[in-house]
Every structure is written in structure tokens, then in C-alpha cells.
Amino acid sequence: MYETPAELDDLQALLDASLSRSGEHLRSIIVPGERTLAAPELVAALTGMCTLAIATVTAAGEPRVSGIDGHFLHGRWVFGTARSAAKARHLAARPAVSVAHLRGEDLGVFTHGTVEVLNPEHGPDDPEWPGVLAHLTDHYGESPLNWGEVVYYRLTPSWMVAFANRERLGT
């Protein structure tokens, strides 16, 4: 867990605000206190690499979905892809994105927001990049920068909700 107490407070405020402004149907499924997790519980559940479905949009406005390795660090998703990937071109032109992490019927985390490039060779220097790279290198056993032309993004969420089957998750 990388989150500071202030980041956990911000994440909890985002989760609460997002659910409160969601539609009636979603609120009938994600019931606060019954099918939700508090920010510290969510962060604990998202430890390690999480497979994400990412939705981007083409220049023609057509949706595209693909899979990526996601890491939840400091209350935000971090993920990478090859610089030549279609999603990298989409994100360079249109940085609004949606991601979903699903674990069967046990957990679903849905996030909308905007991405920014993290690694300095593809964008401005980011003070969090060294820590992110250290985490990724530890996770994968080598630097992902050894894999070729890779670009990493941080998704700053504007909306995030999480469904949890508390019994099956053991919380």
C-alpha cells in the first residue's frame, strides 16, 4: 500500500461523491456499507498487478477496448503500453479514458478520468516517476523500459465506484 492518509481521504471522498451522483440503477447494485469497500479496504484489495479493461476512442469517435496491466498507486491507476500501440495514439490525442478491473462477481472497480504521461522520455518529468518505476521493476523483476519503446500513464480519476461482494472477498 503506497497511499498516505491524505490520499486515502481523497480516495474516500471520490468514491462517496461518485456513487452519490450515479444513477438509480447503479446505486441499487452498489449499496453503501453492503457492497462497497472503504478506501483502505479497496487499496488493500488492489495490491499488486490488476488486469484492466481500458476503453479509448478513435479519431472517428469509435470506442475501442483492450487489456492492460494496471497498478493502483497513490489512489490512481498506473499502466503502460507500447508507444506504437493504437491505445497510445488514442491517448495522445484524446486523454479521457475509462478502465474497469473485474474479479468475477467478487469485485468491480470502474474509473473514468484523464491520463498523463509519466516517463520523462515521453513527456514532462514527473516527480512520482522514479517511485513508480521502482515499483514496476520490483513487480516485473526487471525495468519495463528494457522491453522497448514503452510509455506509462497515470489515470487521475474524476469518477470511481467499486462493487464488492464482501462475503466472498472476506472483508
N, C-alpha and C positions, 0 to 999 in steps of 0.2 A: 504494500500500500504506500503510495507516494504522496497522498493528499495531506495538506496541512489542515488544521482545524478551520481556518478561514475558507479554504477550498471546499471542505465538506459542508460548511454553512451555505456557501454559494450554490453547491450542487443541490442541497435540500430545497433551497428557495426555488431553483429552476424546476425541479421535479414537482413541487407543490403548485407553482404557477402554471406549468404546462398542463398538468392534469385538470386544474380548475378551469382553464379556458378551452378544454377539449369538449367535443360533442357529447351529447347524452348517451349515445350508444357506447362509446369508448369508456365513459365513466361508469356504465352499468357492468362492464367487464373488469376494469381495473378499479377495484373498490379500495379506497384508502384504509389502511390498517388490516385489511384481509388479504388483498392481492397486490400489495406494494411492499417495497423494502425501503427502509430509511437509508439515507446517503451512505453511512458507514457499512451497512449490510450490502448495499449494491456494489460499492467499491471492492469489498471482500469477495463478492461473487464474480467480479470481473478481473480477478488477478490472473496474470499470465496472458497468453495469446488467445484472442477470441476471434473466431471466424465471423466476418461481417458480410452482409449483402449490401453493396453500395449502389445507389441509383444516381446516375448522372444524366445529362440531357445533351443531345447532339445540336449542331447549329440549326438544324431544321425543326428543333423542338421535340424530337422523338426521344422517349425515355430509353435508357439502357441500364441493365443491372448486371453486376458481376461480383465475384467474391474477392475478398482481401483479408490479410492478417491484420487484425486490429489490436491495439494495446491501449488500455484505459489508464492514462497517466495524468495526474493533477486535475481530475474531473473532466477530461476531454479525451476524445479518441485520437490516436496517432496511427497512421497507416502509410504504407508506401506502395509504389508500383514502378514498373519500368518507365523510363522517360518516353519511350516510343509507344506506350500503350494508349489505346483510344481514350481511356478514362483520364489519362494525364492531359491529353489535348482538350478534352471536355472541361476539366477542372481549371486549366489555364485560362480558358475563355469565359467559363461560367462557374465560379467557385461555390455556388449554392449546391448543397448535396443532402441526401438522406441516406442514413445507414440503419440496418437492423441486425441485431445479434439475437439469434433464437436457439434455445436448447429444448427442443420438443415442446411439451406442454408445461415445462418447469419454469422457464424464464424467457422473457422477451423484452429487449431494450430497443426502443425506437427513437432515433435522433434526427433532427433537422438542424441545419446550420450552414456555416460558411467555412471553407478551408483556407489555410495559408500554408505556403511552403516553409518547411523547417530547415532543410540542409542548405548551408550557405552557398554551395556551388550552384544552386538553382534559384536562389532568392536572397533576400537580405539576411544578414547574420541575425540569428535568434538566440538570445541568452540561454534558452532551455535546451538547445540542440545538443550540447555536449552530454548532458544527463540523459537525454532521450537516446542518443547513440550508444552510450554506455549500457543502458537497459537493453536495447536491441542486440548489441554484441553479446551480452551475457545470455540473453534468451536463445539466440541462434548459434552460439558457440564461435562465431566469427562476425566481423563487421559486415553488415549488409551492403556496405559500399564496395565490398570485394566482388559483388555479383554483377557489376557492370554499371550502366547508367541508370541509377535509381534515384527517385525523388520521393521525399517523405513529406507528409502533410499533417497538420493539426486541425481537427474539426472543432471549432468553437460553437457549441450548441446554442441555438435560440429557443429550442423546444426539445424536451426529452421526457419520455414516460417509460416506466418499467412495469411489466406484469410479472408477478411471482406467484408460483404455487408453493406457498410457504411450507406446507407439509412435505412435499416431495424434495424441496431444497434443504429441508432440515433446519429451517430458521424459526 
